[in-house]
């Protein structure tokens, strides 16, 4: 881990839900599942009980160092359980709502970034390729792409016009999904970016292709 810069960290636990319907026990179970230790849970409950709370408030209330108070509040903020305005922290949503509106989207964004970066590496370093087959439209290329996707990964090269800039672009990447009705496909290119490629009549695409070369990526 030392060679990587940690920007944020979550530790989610899967714990068997409590059998009782006790509200306090259920809240403790949820906070523990989110990776909060006993002292961190106490801080969350304290902030929840106040309109706003500051680092100085925590130092006085729990007799802890300022650095520890800051670390706990930063963790709660990173999880999305508390909001921050200036030096003040407060709870905006009930815990369940905060998890759905704040925690879950942040976790999903991180997982998407991990998947895209790793996929872009594999896209760039895939080894053996069979001879490419050229098509003059996405619609004509889709049957071949669909056939090859049933067998494994499919790499394509595209030349076309970027819808928003009007410039000619050349793309190369792995097809992640097909949309037969729209005559388009999504392409994962180097850098982890996903681009939608279609024909001139396709709707909502990023690039309108003039040529498509389809390759089959070897095992």
C-alpha positions as CSV (number, residue, x, y, z in Angstrom):
1,X,0.0,0.0,0.0
2,X,2.9,2.4,0.6
3,X,3.5,3.1,-3.1
4,X,-0.1,4.4,-3.5
5,X,-1.6,7.6,-2.2
6,X,-4.8,6.8,-0.3
7,X,-7.4,9.4,-1.0
8,X,-10.3,7.9,0.9
9,X,-10.9,4.6,2.7
10,X,-14.1,2.7,3.6
11,X,-14.4,-0.5,5.6
12,X,-17.9,-2.1,5.2
13,X,-18.8,-5.1,7.3
14,X,-21.5,-7.6,6.6
15,X,-23.0,-8.4,10.0
16,X,-26.1,-10.5,10.7
17,X,-29.0,-8.1,11.4
18,X,-30.2,-8.0,15.0
19,X,-33.3,-10.1,15.8
20,X,-34.8,-7.5,18.1
21,X,-36.7,-4.5,16.9
22,X,-34.9,-2.2,19.3
23,X,-34.1,1.1,17.6
24,X,-30.9,1.7,19.5
25,X,-29.6,-1.8,18.8
26,X,-30.5,-1.5,15.1
27,X,-28.7,1.9,14.9
28,X,-25.6,0.4,16.6
29,X,-25.7,-2.5,14.2
30,X,-25.9,-0.2,11.2
31,X,-23.0,2.0,12.4
32,X,-20.9,-1.0,13.1
33,X,-21.6,-2.4,9.7
34,X,-20.3,0.9,8.2
35,X,-17.0,0.2,10.0
36,X,-17.4,2.7,12.8
37,X,-15.7,1.9,16.1
38,X,-17.2,2.6,19.5
39,X,-15.7,6.1,19.9
40,X,-16.7,7.0,16.3
41,X,-20.2,5.9,16.9
42,X,-20.4,8.1,20.0
43,X,-19.2,11.1,18.0
44,X,-21.8,10.4,15.3
45,X,-24.6,10.2,17.9
46,X,-23.3,13.4,19.6
47,X,-23.3,15.3,16.3
48,X,-26.8,13.9,15.5
49,X,-28.1,15.3,18.8
50,X,-26.9,18.8,18.0
51,X,-27.8,21.4,15.4
52,X,-24.0,21.7,14.6
53,X,-20.8,20.5,16.2
54,X,-17.2,21.5,15.8
55,X,-13.8,19.9,16.5
56,X,-13.6,22.1,19.7
57,X,-17.0,20.7,20.8
58,X,-15.7,17.1,20.5
59,X,-12.5,17.9,22.4
60,X,-14.5,19.3,25.3
61,X,-17.2,16.6,25.3
62,X,-15.0,13.5,24.9
63,X,-11.7,14.8,26.3
64,X,-9.8,13.8,23.2
65,X,-7.0,15.4,21.2
66,X,-7.9,17.8,18.4
67,X,-6.2,15.6,15.9
68,X,-8.3,12.6,16.8
69,X,-11.5,14.6,16.7
70,X,-10.7,15.8,13.2
71,X,-9.9,12.3,12.0
72,X,-13.3,11.0,13.3
73,X,-15.2,13.8,11.8
74,X,-13.3,13.4,8.5
75,X,-14.3,9.7,8.5
76,X,-17.9,10.4,9.1
77,X,-17.9,13.0,6.4
78,X,-16.1,10.7,3.9
79,X,-18.8,8.1,4.7
80,X,-21.5,10.7,3.9
81,X,-23.0,10.5,7.4
82,X,-22.4,14.1,8.3
83,X,-22.3,17.3,6.3
84,X,-19.8,20.1,6.7
85,X,-20.1,23.9,6.4
86,X,-17.0,25.8,7.3
87,X,-15.8,24.4,10.6
88,X,-19.2,23.1,11.6
89,X,-20.5,19.5,11.1
90,X,-24.1,18.4,11.2
91,X,-26.4,15.5,10.4
92,X,-28.7,16.3,7.4
93,X,-30.3,12.9,6.7
94,X,-31.4,10.0,8.8
95,X,-28.8,7.3,8.7
96,X,-30.6,5.1,6.1
97,X,-31.2,8.0,3.8
98,X,-27.6,9.2,4.2
99,X,-26.3,5.7,3.2
100,X,-28.5,5.8,0.0
101,X,-27.9,9.4,-0.9
102,X,-24.3,9.9,0.1
103,X,-22.4,6.6,1.0
104,X,-23.6,4.4,-1.8
105,X,-22.9,6.8,-4.7
106,X,-19.4,7.4,-3.4
107,X,-18.7,3.7,-3.1
108,X,-20.1,3.1,-6.6
109,X,-18.0,5.9,-8.0
110,X,-14.8,4.4,-6.5
111,X,-15.6,0.9,-7.7
112,X,-16.4,2.2,-11.2
113,X,-13.0,4.0,-11.3
114,X,-11.2,0.9,-10.2
115,X,-12.9,-1.2,-12.8
116,X,-12.3,1.3,-15.6
117,X,-8.6,1.8,-14.8
118,X,-8.0,-1.9,-14.6
119,X,-10.0,-2.5,-17.8
120,X,-8.2,0.2,-19.7
121,X,-4.9,-1.4,-18.7
122,X,-6.1,-4.8,-20.1
123,X,-7.4,-3.0,-23.2
124,X,-4.0,-1.5,-23.9
125,X,-2.0,-4.6,-23.2
126,X,-4.1,-7.4,-24.7
127,X,-1.9,-9.7,-26.6
128,X,-2.9,-11.8,-29.7
129,X,-5.4,-10.3,-32.1
130,X,-6.9,-12.0,-35.2
131,X,-7.0,-10.2,-38.5
132,X,-9.5,-7.3,-38.4
133,X,-12.7,-7.1,-40.5
134,X,-13.7,-3.7,-41.8
135,X,-17.3,-2.3,-41.9
136,X,-18.6,1.0,-43.3
137,X,-21.3,1.4,-40.6
138,X,-22.0,0.4,-37.0
139,X,-25.2,-1.4,-38.1
140,X,-23.3,-3.7,-40.4
141,X,-20.6,-4.4,-37.8
142,X,-23.0,-5.2,-34.9
143,X,-23.8,-8.8,-36.0
144,X,-20.1,-9.7,-36.1
145,X,-19.5,-7.9,-32.7
146,X,-22.4,-9.7,-31.1
147,X,-21.1,-13.1,-32.4
148,X,-17.6,-12.4,-31.1
149,X,-18.9,-11.1,-27.7
150,X,-20.5,-14.5,-27.1
151,X,-17.0,-16.0,-27.4
152,X,-15.1,-13.4,-25.4
153,X,-13.8,-9.8,-25.5
154,X,-14.1,-7.8,-28.7
155,X,-11.7,-5.0,-29.7
156,X,-12.6,-2.5,-32.4
157,X,-11.1,0.5,-34.1
158,X,-13.4,3.4,-35.1
159,X,-12.9,6.4,-37.4
160,X,-15.7,8.9,-37.2
161,X,-16.9,12.4,-36.3
162,X,-17.2,13.6,-32.7
163,X,-20.8,14.8,-32.3
164,X,-19.9,17.8,-30.0
165,X,-16.7,19.1,-31.6
166,X,-17.3,18.1,-35.2
167,X,-13.7,16.8,-35.4
168,X,-12.6,13.6,-36.9
169,X,-11.5,11.1,-34.3
170,X,-9.9,7.7,-34.2
171,X,-10.7,5.4,-31.3
172,X,-9.6,1.9,-30.2
173,X,-11.0,-0.1,-27.3
174,X,-13.1,-3.0,-26.1
175,X,-16.9,-3.1,-26.7
176,X,-18.8,-3.2,-23.4
177,X,-22.4,-3.2,-24.7
178,X,-24.5,-3.2,-27.8
179,X,-27.7,-1.3,-28.6
180,X,-29.1,-2.9,-31.8
181,X,-32.2,-0.7,-31.9
182,X,-30.1,2.5,-31.8
183,X,-27.4,0.9,-34.0
184,X,-24.7,1.8,-31.5
185,X,-22.2,0.3,-29.1
186,X,-20.3,1.5,-26.0
187,X,-16.5,1.4,-26.3
188,X,-14.1,1.4,-23.3
189,X,-11.0,3.3,-24.5
190,X,-7.6,4.0,-23.0
191,X,-7.9,5.9,-19.7
192,X,-11.1,4.1,-18.7
193,X,-13.4,6.4,-20.6
194,X,-16.6,4.9,-22.1
195,X,-17.7,6.3,-25.5
196,X,-20.9,5.5,-27.3
197,X,-20.4,5.0,-31.1
198,X,-23.2,4.9,-33.6
199,X,-24.2,5.6,-37.2
200,X,-25.4,9.0,-38.6
201,X,-29.0,8.2,-37.6
202,X,-28.2,6.9,-34.1
203,X,-29.4,9.0,-31.2
204,X,-27.4,10.3,-28.2
205,X,-24.1,8.9,-29.3
206,X,-20.7,10.6,-28.8
207,X,-19.1,9.6,-32.1
208,X,-20.8,8.9,-35.5
209,X,-18.6,6.3,-37.2
210,X,-17.6,6.3,-40.9
211,X,-15.6,3.0,-40.5
212,X,-15.4,0.2,-38.0
213,X,-12.7,-2.5,-37.8
214,X,-13.6,-5.4,-35.6
215,X,-11.0,-7.7,-34.0
216,X,-11.3,-10.7,-31.8
217,X,-9.2,-10.6,-28.7
218,X,-7.3,-13.9,-28.1
219,X,-7.7,-15.9,-24.9
